[in-house]
Amino acid sequence: MRIILIGQAAFAEKVLAGLRDRGHDVVALYCPPDRPGAKPDPAKVLAVGLGIPVRQHASLKAPTVQREFAELDADLGVLAYVTQIVPQPVIDTPRLTSICFHPSLLPKYRGGSAIPWQLIKGETRTGVTVFWPDPGIDTGPILLQKTAAVGPDDTAGSLYYNTLFPLGIEAMLEAVDLIAVERAPRIPQDDASATYDPLCRDEHAAIDWSRPVQQVYNLIRGCDPQPGAYAVRKGEKIRCHDTRLATAVAVAPGIVAEVGDAGVVVGAAGGAIRIGRIRIGERKLAAAAAAAEIGLVVGSAIAS
């Protein structure tokens, strides 16, 4: 099939390689413009090396984009890790329209921060969905889904890179195979079971140490690596990373129980959490080093 690939980063790179291995003709890659000083996008690097045209528009809403899509005479559009808004007329231009990847089991966890919210809300099962985009946000008919387990210590980063990344590439390529042999379903989503969450930002990442320890831990995991769940100490946000539940530690919520090479242990309701690294501004330090810098000692409050 003639395919237009829209996407970026390692995910789109691997999808591009897989499509080529399967004998599909990728007629163009659409990815965001290069950022000054940033490393070249790996999907773009691969496309250039393969002689595939790369088009980088600041916005895909420009009328020229739909004209370009029409001129490419593609059978299918494949949206693989897309951060730009793709207008519905562009999505619908290829002969068989387009498919899109989403890192949850739709209709649950619609929205741009599906991975963080699954962890924050304590899910133990996850998965990926390939769907046919419509004008809604992640509301189009489902083509296929694959499920996976969430590890008890998974972070948003580890869940994506270790589980959903490879599973998603497998799902996207399998979806294209089904389309190629005219066996791809369009299963309507059950809107009654749908959930939607906003982008996970600082307003959601403040830690309330008086909450049950598992809820605190889930928040920290879901916000790792970004935006980083935080406590405010002397007016500065200190963000918690590389955490684990601490066993056999009894301490009041928000109070430091241990400071050492193994990390900083802080109490929450019904338990405690061991923090491996702390980010202050743009610096991510071993927790003990950060504690020495900001004056965290045993018996002190992490937020003050």
Secondary structure, 3 states (H helix, E strand, C coil): CEEEEEECHHHHHHHHHHHHHCCCEEEEEECCCCCCCCCCCHHHHHHHHHCCCEECCCCCCCHHHHHHHHHHCCCEEEEECCCCCCCHHHHCCCCCCEEEEECCCCCCCECCCHHHHHHHCCCCEEEEEEECCCCCCCCCCEEEEEEEECCCCCCHHHHHHHHHHHHHHHHHHHHHHHHHCCCCCCECCCHHHCCECCCCCHHHCECCCCCEHHHHHHHHHHCCCCCCCEEEECCEEEEEEEEEEECCCCCCECEEEEEECCEEEEEEECEEEEEEEEEECCEEEEHHHHHHHHCCCCCCECCC
